């Protein structure tokens, strides 16, 4: 019932009540799938280096959608180069060599609190108690994760609050284009006048992200992981027959 309810008000109040029992956030089907990607070395594109030298693998697109404060400051010079390359061909948009970033965290960042925060970012909920809750409050405040901070402070949700939702659709917008590593293209022979704010490719398409698609769709996960790489063009494009890419993503998310 908890996972299947679509009432944001009911969800907010259920989460509020559960916060008194050390459960913060709201489980969701998508969150359960995305959580499986946490720590995945193959598809991660960033690592947090902790004060003890250990590293935690993360995915920039998930942070972008759920907690952008954890992303390093944008490199304006790199962005300029990317925008320049997009002008010549949309297919070049995904032909980027994605190097793994390493972010060394301040020694003041509590490791246990960070790992719990990542649980929340990837799954939509976490369990904590005692002193860890106090550390999480500090971290959630510094990272501007207000829905979690509200739960950690046991604040009663406002009327018609939409504070609890596991939504990654922000990653499909302009903000997520630079992190896109796959294009979903609708296979069409008709003359389409598709306009994209990121590239000049004229076929209907969406700039997507492998980690989210892999977690959401068994077929694509098999396609990305198995020896079926020949099904994906050298330009990292997956073609779908007669299915608008937005519709495909809507089903996945
Ligand atoms: Zn495009």
Boltz pocket constraint, residues with backbone or C-beta under 6 A from the ligand:
constraints:
  - pocket:
      binder: B
      contacts: [[A, 90], [A, 196], [A, 197], [A, 198], [A, 199], [A, 200], [A, 201], [A, 205], [A, 207]]
      max_distance: 6.0
